[in-house]
Every structure is written in C-alpha cells, then in structure tokens.
Amino acid sequence: MGPTIIHSVVLFDGTSTHPNATVTFDPENGIITSVSTSSITSSRFPSDATVIDGEGHTLLPGLIESHMHVHGLHLPPGADESGLLRAPLRCGVTTVCDMHSDPATVIKHRKVIAEELAQARKSNGTVTMSDLKSSLYGATIEGGWPKPIVLGHDPTEELKAYVSTWPNVTIDTAEDFVKSHKVQGADYIKLMQENCCSLAMPTGAIPVATLELQTAVVKAGHAAGLPVVGHALSVDMTEVVLKAGADGLTHTFVDQPPPRSIIDLYKQNNAFVIPTLTVLASLTDELQDWRDKFAQIASRRKVVDDFTLQNMKESLNSKDAAAKLEYAFETVKKLRQEGIDVVAGTDAVAGLKGTGIGPSLWMEMLLYIEKCGMTVTEALSSATAVSAKRFGFSDRGVVAEGKRADLVLVKGNVSEKLDALWEGDGIVGVWKQGIKAA
C-alpha cells in the first residue's frame, strides 16, 4: 500500500491556515510523513501513491469531541449500541472523550475499534468508528451525582443494580481508585461536584463531595500522571473543583455571571474549560431553533439514526428558575479574553435530550463563534490542537510530520466559514490513522 498524497489544499494545521499545502501520509503505519506549505509538482509524487487533488478544499485535523458518554443508559431497551461511535466519525470527529462510563463498556468498544482497524489494514478496507478516550467511571460518591439523576423516576431493578456498582470514593480510597483506573486504561480522571443549585432539584438534595476528597483525588491523579477534570454547573461547585487543583472543568456554570474570583482561580490553576453549551441550552430549554437546525442538518447529511434525530430536537428543560444560558456565554467570553483555553465538548449522550454525538459538536463550535465571540480558527483549534494539548494527546490534534493521520477533507474553506463542514458537499473524506472512513 503506497502513500496517500493530498495536494493544492487549504491546510488548517490546528493553529494556523496555509493556502496551498501538500500532506503525505502512510496508511500502513497511520502517520503523516510530510507536510509542505509550498507548491509541489506532481512529477515528484511516488508512482504507487494515491493522489488527491485538494484544490477548492480544506484539510484539517480530525476533530476531538472532549465531553461525551459512550454508554447506552438512555437508549430504549434492546437498542443497538454498535452505532454510537459511527455517527461522530461521519461528522469528522476522529476522537471522542468519554467522561463517565463503566470499564466493561469502554473495553468492549475499544476492542471492536482495534479489530476493525486491524482488519481494514489487512484487507485495504475502511473504518467506521471514532477512537475512544475515557475516564472510565467518574469519582462518584455514595448517593452523589450522577446516581440520582440516572436512576430518575421509577428505575428498573436492572438499572439500580448497575448504578450500585459505581464507585463510592472516599479520602482513604482516592489513591486506589486512581491507580485501578489507570491500570484499566483511563486516560484522565473525572470528578463529580454537584449540589443541584442550577437544576430543578432542591439545592443540597444529594450528597456533595468535599474539597478534601476532591483534593485527594486530584493529588492521586497527578501523581499517576493523569489529567484531572471536574463536573460542576454552578459557581460554588466550580470553585471547589478549581481549589482542589483540577486541570479543567467539563462544563461552565449557568447560575450567575462569572465572578472575578472564579476567573482568578482559572488563571491560578492554568485550568481550561469545556463549555458544553449544547447540553446547557437543552438544560435551560433555550435555543430551540438551534436544535431544530442541527437536527435538520444531521438528517440531510444522514449522519444519525431516526431515534437520535428526534432526540436532538427535544430539551431536558430541568433548570433552576434563576439559571440562564446567557451566563454561560458571558463566562466563555470572559475566560477567553483572560487567556483561558476553551476546549470543545458537548456532553452528548445517546438518548440524552438535545444532543447527538457528532453533529452536536458542529453546533457547539458555531455557538462559540456566534454567541461567544470566537473566530472560526479559534473554534476549530478548540476542537483540535487545544483539546489535544490540554489532555496530553501528543499524537494527534495537529497536521504535522510524525503525528497520526487523523484527517478531514472538506469542500470549501472551513477556516473562513465553519458551516462548510455541513453545507454543500461538506465533508468529502475522513481518515483515521491513515485509513479511509466508510
């Protein structure tokens, strides 16, 4: 199998744009072998190369969805979970970051992903699934988030039994929790910090992790060489996660505008934020026109099934009366102005109202541009180079020699207009580790 060469293409390499580039990668080892930002004549191409004329197209790194869940808890009984990682790859998302799923589910998906890739290399075939990173279980506590919300109203005995297997982390067990997760293949550690004050539940209705516990988990995570991120939907809970020393927040908050003290804590920690505006809009029951728009886009592009399509149009509508999506927009604007990294993620889950794994990331990035003042290239960076850097994924997120050939080819100039990802011909080619996606 010879190299693949894409020439005369607009290249967004993860941070900057180059108008006439040539990128060569090796499908055998899945690595980018050369990147040139000047014209190269076709006479110099190897005779066994697969050559693609990229004129009028943009080549960019595979997108990274930095907050999703790969479990199927919200799917109808008996639903097929095999498609959970296919939709994002169709949307140019070559890596997804699971933020709380049981190890058995993650291991099962990773096995299928690896087998598919090996078979594709052996038979010169294609791949259909995104790569999967995971925290495995979050550091849940007895009776704490998200156990009550998952159990919900009148849970089945099967669901009760499943949730009963989740960790009940304490200060004494924090180090063992982290060590066991690393052994099982966790890529980072996830904290859960929730007192329900932004939700349609009484504040303090569930047990809340203490600062001392979260600090112990963060310390253990860092000692194990793993990034630590934390769930929080309110200012006070965000403060706990940051004071514990976490590297990032997996949501921003919706209960009030950003106070100076929180901005200072972000800067003190050099922490990043994954805003998840998509799920927050569903939580607060705002931006219905956006949900309808991206459901229509997903339908037109044929990237999701009928169940997900309907799910994308609905909303959670479960906020506290004082919560507003505008607070999230204000916070992202302020954090960005202060130099805080914004990492693109949606909290999409199969069956979670208002989300669809894959197309929700398109909506998320467009919200950064239209509601939070980011440029198109900043939004693209948040889903490529910035995400990879902040999670320590040193092999991806940029188009550079020696990096994974996770690539997306789009008709038009995406660096000028994000909707080139889904309008017109949209995405015309996706490669994961150098292998073409079906």
C-alpha positions in Angstrom: 0.0 0.0 0.0 1.6 3.2 -1.2 1.3 6.7 0.5 -1.7 9.0 0.2 -0.9 12.5 -1.0 -3.4 15.4 -0.8 -2.0 18.4 -2.7 -3.1 22.0 -3.6 -5.3 22.1 -0.5 -6.0 24.8 2.1 -4.5 23.4 5.2 -5.7 24.3 8.7 -3.0 22.5 10.8 -4.7 23.0 14.2 -3.5 26.5 14.8 -3.0 28.3 11.5 -4.0 28.2 7.9 -1.8 27.6 4.8 -3.3 28.3 1.4 -1.5 25.8 -0.9 -0.3 22.8 1.0 0.6 19.2 0.3 0.2 16.5 3.0 1.5 12.9 2.7 0.6 10.1 5.0 1.3 6.4 5.2 -1.8 4.2 5.6 0.4 1.3 6.7 1.5 3.0 10.0 -1.1 5.7 10.1 1.4 8.5 10.4 1.8 11.8 8.5 5.2 11.6 6.7 5.5 15.1 5.3 3.7 18.5 5.3 4.7 21.1 2.7 3.2 24.6 2.6 4.6 25.4 -0.8 3.7 24.1 -4.2 4.9 20.6 -5.2 4.8 19.4 -8.8 3.1 16.1 -9.4 6.2 14.7 -11.1 7.7 14.3 -7.6 4.9 12.0 -6.4 5.8 8.3 -6.0 4.3 6.1 -8.7 2.4 3.9 -6.2 0.8 6.9 -4.4 -2.9 7.6 -4.1 -3.0 11.2 -5.2 -5.9 13.5 -4.3 -6.3 17.0 -5.8 -7.3 19.2 -2.9 -7.9 22.4 -4.9 -11.0 24.1 -3.5 -10.9 22.0 -0.3 -9.7 22.4 3.2 -7.7 19.7 5.1 -7.8 19.8 8.9 -7.0 17.6 11.8 -9.7 15.1 12.9 -12.0 16.8 15.4 -11.9 15.9 19.0 -15.2 15.7 21.0 -13.9 16.4 24.5 -17.0 15.6 26.5 -19.4 12.8 25.6 -20.5 9.5 27.1 -20.2 6.2 25.3 -22.7 4.2 27.5 -26.2 3.4 26.3 -28.1 4.1 29.5 -30.6 6.4 27.9 -31.3 4.2 24.9 -34.6 2.3 24.6 -34.4 -1.3 25.9 -32.8 -3.6 23.4 -31.4 -0.8 21.3 -28.2 -1.4 19.2 -25.2 0.3 20.7 -22.9 -0.5 17.9 -23.6 2.8 16.1 -22.6 5.1 19.0 -19.1 5.7 17.5 -20.1 5.7 13.9 -22.1 8.9 13.8 -19.2 11.1 15.1 -16.7 9.7 12.5 -19.2 10.7 9.8 -19.0 14.2 11.2 -15.2 14.4 11.1 -14.8 13.5 14.8 -11.9 11.0 14.9 -11.6 11.0 18.7 -14.2 11.1 21.4 -13.6 11.6 25.1 -15.9 9.6 27.3 -16.5 11.3 30.7 -18.1 8.5 32.8 -18.9 5.0 31.6 -18.3 1.6 33.1 -15.0 0.0 32.2 -16.6 -3.1 30.6 -18.4 -0.9 28.1 -15.3 1.1 27.3 -13.2 -2.0 26.9 -15.8 -3.6 24.7 -15.9 -0.6 22.3 -12.1 -0.3 22.3 -11.8 -4.0 21.3 -14.1 -3.6 18.4 -12.3 -0.4 17.3 -8.9 -2.1 17.3 -10.2 -5.2 15.5 -11.9 -3.0 12.8 -8.7 -1.0 12.3 -6.5 -4.1 12.0 -8.9 -5.7 9.5 -9.0 -2.5 7.4 -5.2 -2.5 7.2 -5.1 -6.2 6.3 -7.8 -6.0 3.6 -7.3 -2.5 2.4 -10.7 -1.7 3.8 -12.3 1.2 5.6 -13.1 2.1 9.2 -16.4 3.3 10.7 -15.7 4.2 14.3 -14.0 7.1 16.1 -11.1 6.5 18.5 -12.2 6.3 22.2 -10.6 8.0 25.2 -12.2 7.7 28.6 -12.1 8.5 32.3 -13.9 5.2 32.8 -16.0 5.7 36.0 -16.0 9.2 37.4 -15.0 9.6 41.0 -18.6 9.1 42.3 -19.5 9.2 46.0 -22.2 7.4 48.0 -25.6 8.8 46.8 -23.9 11.6 44.9 -24.0 12.8 41.3 -25.0 11.5 38.8 -26.6 8.5 40.6 -29.9 10.2 41.5 -30.4 11.7 38.1 -29.6 8.4 36.3 -32.0 6.5 38.5 -34.6 9.2 38.0 -38.3 8.3 38.4 -39.2 4.6 39.0 -35.9 3.0 37.9 -35.8 -0.6 36.9 -34.2 -3.2 39.1 -31.5 -3.7 36.4 -30.7 0.0 36.4 -30.5 0.0 40.3 -28.1 -2.9 40.2 -26.0 -1.2 37.5 -25.6 2.1 39.4 -24.9 0.2 42.6 -21.6 -1.0 41.0 -20.3 2.6 40.7 -17.5 3.7 42.9 -18.1 5.3 46.4 -14.8 7.1 46.6 -13.6 8.4 49.9 -10.4 10.2 51.0 -9.0 6.9 52.1 -9.7 5.1 48.8 -8.9 8.0 46.4 -5.4 6.8 45.6 -6.5 3.2 45.0 -9.4 4.5 42.8 -6.9 6.4 40.6 -4.4 3.5 40.4 -7.0 1.0 39.5 -8.4 3.2 36.8 -5.0 3.8 35.3 -4.4 0.1 35.2 -7.7 -0.4 33.4 -6.9 2.2 30.8 -8.2 5.5 32.0 -6.8 8.4 30.0 -7.8 11.0 32.7 -9.7 11.2 35.9 -13.2 12.8 36.2 -14.5 14.5 39.4 -18.2 14.9 40.2 -19.1 18.1 42.0 -22.8 18.8 42.1 -25.2 20.3 44.7 -28.1 20.8 42.2 -28.4 24.6 42.7 -28.6 25.1 39.0 -31.1 22.3 38.5 -34.8 21.7 39.0 -33.9 19.9 42.2 -33.6 21.4 45.7 -30.1 22.6 46.5 -28.3 20.1 48.6 -30.8 17.3 47.7 -28.0 14.9 47.2 -24.6 14.3 49.0 -21.9 16.5 47.8 -18.2 15.7 47.6 -15.9 17.8 49.9 -13.0 19.9 49.0 -10.8 17.5 51.0 -12.0 14.5 48.9 -11.6 16.2 45.6 -8.1 17.4 46.6 -7.1 13.9 47.4 -8.4 12.6 44.0 -6.6 15.4 42.1 -3.3 14.7 44.0 -3.6 11.0 43.2 -4.4 11.7 39.6 -1.4 14.0 39.1 0.9 11.5 40.9 -0.3 8.9 38.4 0.5 11.3 35.5 -3.2 11.7 34.6 -5.0 15.0 33.9 -8.0 15.6 36.2 -11.2 17.3 35.2 -14.4 18.0 37.0 -18.1 18.4 36.6 -19.7 21.5 38.0 -22.8 23.5 36.9 -22.6 26.4 39.4 -20.1 28.9 40.6 -19.7 27.5 44.1 -19.1 23.9 42.8 -16.7 25.2 40.2 -14.8 26.9 43.0 -14.4 23.6 44.8 -13.1 21.8 41.7 -10.6 24.6 41.0 -9.5 24.9 44.6 -8.9 21.1 44.5 -6.3 21.7 41.8 -8.1 20.2 38.8 -6.8 20.9 35.3 -10.1 21.7 33.8 -13.9 22.0 34.1 -16.1 19.7 32.0 -18.9 22.3 31.9 -19.3 26.0 32.6 -21.9 27.3 35.0 -25.4 28.8 34.4 -26.4 30.1 37.9 -24.8 33.5 37.7 -22.4 35.7 35.7 -18.7 34.9 36.1 -17.3 36.5 39.3 -13.7 37.8 39.3 -12.7 35.2 41.9 -13.5 32.3 39.6 -11.6 33.9 36.7 -8.6 34.3 39.1 -8.8 30.6 40.1 -8.9 29.5 36.5 -5.7 31.6 35.9 -4.1 30.4 39.0 -4.6 26.8 38.0 -3.9 27.3 34.3 -7.2 25.4 34.0 -9.2 25.0 30.9 -13.0 24.9 30.3 -15.2 22.5 28.2 -18.3 24.8 28.0 -20.8 22.1 26.8 -23.1 24.9 25.6 -25.2 22.4 23.6 -26.3 20.5 26.7 -26.7 23.6 28.8 -29.1 25.0 26.1 -31.1 21.8 26.5 -30.9 22.1 30.3 -32.3 25.6 30.3 -34.7 24.9 27.4 -33.3 27.7 25.2 -32.1 27.9 21.6 -34.8 25.5 20.2 -34.2 27.0 16.8 -30.6 25.8 17.0 -31.6 22.3 18.0 -34.1 22.1 15.1 -31.5 23.5 12.7 -28.8 20.9 13.6 -31.3 18.1 13.6 -32.2 19.1 10.0 -28.6 19.2 9.1 -28.0 15.8 10.7 -30.9 14.4 8.7 -29.8 15.9 5.5 -26.2 14.6 5.9 -27.6 11.2 7.0 -25.2 11.1 10.0 -27.6 9.9 12.7 -30.5 7.4 13.1 -34.1 8.3 13.5 -34.1 7.9 17.3 -31.1 10.3 17.6 -32.7 12.7 15.1 -35.8 13.1 17.3 -33.7 13.2 20.4 -31.7 16.2 19.1 -34.9 18.2 18.8 -36.0 17.8 22.4 -34.8 19.5 25.5 -34.0 18.5 29.1 -35.8 21.6 30.5 -34.7 20.9 34.0 -33.0 24.1 35.3 -33.4 26.1 38.4 -35.6 29.2 37.8 -32.6 31.5 38.1 -30.3 29.6 35.7 -29.7 31.3 32.3 -27.7 30.2 29.2 -26.5 33.8 28.8 -24.4 33.3 32.0 -22.5 30.6 30.2 -21.9 32.8 27.1 -20.6 35.6 29.4 -18.3 33.2 31.1 -16.8 31.8 27.9 -16.3 35.3 26.6 -14.6 36.4 29.8 -12.4 33.3 30.1 -11.3 33.6 26.5 -10.4 37.3 27.0 -8.3 36.3 30.0 -6.4 33.7 28.0 -8.1 30.6 29.4 -8.2 27.7 27.0 -11.6 26.7 25.7 -11.8 23.0 24.7 -14.7 21.9 22.5 -17.2 19.4 24.1 -20.9 18.9 24.2 -21.8 16.3 26.9 -23.6 14.4 24.1 -25.0 11.0 25.1 -27.1 8.6 23.1 -30.6 9.3 24.2 -29.8 12.5 26.2 -32.3 15.1 25.0 -31.0 17.9 22.9 -27.8 16.1 21.9 -26.5 13.8 19.2 -22.9 12.5 19.3 -21.2 14.0 16.3 -23.5 16.8 14.9 -23.7 18.4 18.4 -20.0 19.3 18.1 -20.8 21.3 15.0 -23.4 23.2 16.9 -21.1 23.7 19.8 -18.4 25.3 17.7 -20.8 27.5 15.9 -22.1 28.7 19.3 -18.6 29.7 20.3 -18.4 31.8 17.2 -21.9 33.4 17.1 -22.5 33.7 20.9 -19.0 33.9 22.5 -17.0 36.0 20.0 -14.5 33.4 18.9 -13.1 33.4 15.4 -13.6 30.4 13.1 -10.0 29.3 13.5 -10.2 29.6 17.3 -13.3 27.4 17.3 -11.5 24.9 15.1 -8.5 25.0 17.4 -10.7 24.3 20.4 -11.7 21.0 18.8 -8.2 20.0 17.5 -4.9 21.4 18.7 -6.1 22.9 22.0 -8.0 19.8 23.1 -5.1 17.5 22.3 -2.6 19.7 24.1 -4.8 20.1 27.3 -5.5 16.4 27.5 -1.9 15.4 26.7 -2.8 13.6 23.5 0.5 14.3 21.9 0.0 12.1 18.8 -3.0 14.0 17.4 -4.9 17.3 17.1 -2.5 18.8 14.6 -1.4 18.2 11.0 2.4 17.7 11.3 5.0 15.2 10.4 5.1 12.3 12.8 1.5 12.8 14.0 -1.4 10.4 13.5 -3.0 10.7 10.1 -6.4 11.7 11.6 -7.6 14.0 8.8 -10.8 15.6 7.5 -11.2 16.9 3.9 -13.9 19.4 3.3 -15.2 21.1 0.2 -14.7 24.9 0.6 -12.6 26.9 3.1 -13.6 25.9 6.6 -11.1 28.3 8.1 -13.2 31.2 6.8 -16.7 29.7 7.2 -17.4 26.9 9.7 -20.6 25.8 8.0 -18.5 24.4 5.1 -18.4 21.3 7.4 -22.0 20.6 6.8 -23.3 22.8 3.9 -23.0 21.9 0.2 -20.7 18.9 -0.3 -19.4 19.4 3.3 -17.0 16.7 4.5 -15.9 14.6 1.5 -13.2 12.5 3.2 -12.2 11.3 6.7 -9.1 9.3 7.6 -8.4 7.7 10.9 -4.7 6.6 11.4 -4.4 6.9 7.6 -7.3 4.6 6.9 -10.3 6.0 4.9 -13.6 6.1 6.8 -16.5 4.5 5.1 
